[in-house]
Amino acid sequence: MNTRAIAILCVLALLVASLGATGCMGRNAAKGGIREWNVEVVESKWARQFIWLGLTLITVYPLSGLADDFIFNPIEFWTEENPISGERAMVLSQVQGLSGGRDGSRIVARPRADGSLELEIHTADGAIHWLHLAREGERIVARDASGRLRGSADSAGQLSVDVDDTSPGSQSDG
């Protein structure tokens, strides 16, 4: 093989690798669609397991995962829309903004130097809510803008949530 052919192959390999490197941040809609179908097609967990095993053995799950990683997720990354689900891309902005559902809601997360996290939650109706997530002892606590405890969780998965939306930690744009 001559030098020119090797150079072309190296450039092509780098292009494929660069597309694949963006593939980890995506909705994985191909494999997720197959998984959703598997859950909906039968009620029995044993039947679902056998369907999963069959689809894995005939390489449906592995190939859909590869298609997500190297085709659909890179398309989602570059076009900001998943080509299978039509949903907005799961990309992080500089302030860790997560675009949410089809209703236009979104979350902006700002890491703090003390290890806590500030969340700014924009809902579809124009309201903005703030939460401050921080570790307090063995628990992770969520407090609103006024410092009121809104929820907490421990390492064992015990969760408590305050669902009262009348706190001063929210405002409306309209």
Secondary structure, DSSP 8 states (H G I E B T S, - for coil): --HHHHHHHHHHHHHHHHHHHGGGSS--HHHHHHHHHHHHH-S-HHHHHHHHHHHHHTTHHHHHHHHIIIIIHHHHHHHSB-TTT--B-----TT-EEE--TT--EEEEEE-TTS-EEEEEE-TTSEEEEEEEEEETTEEEEE-TT--EEEEEETT--EEE-----STTEEE--
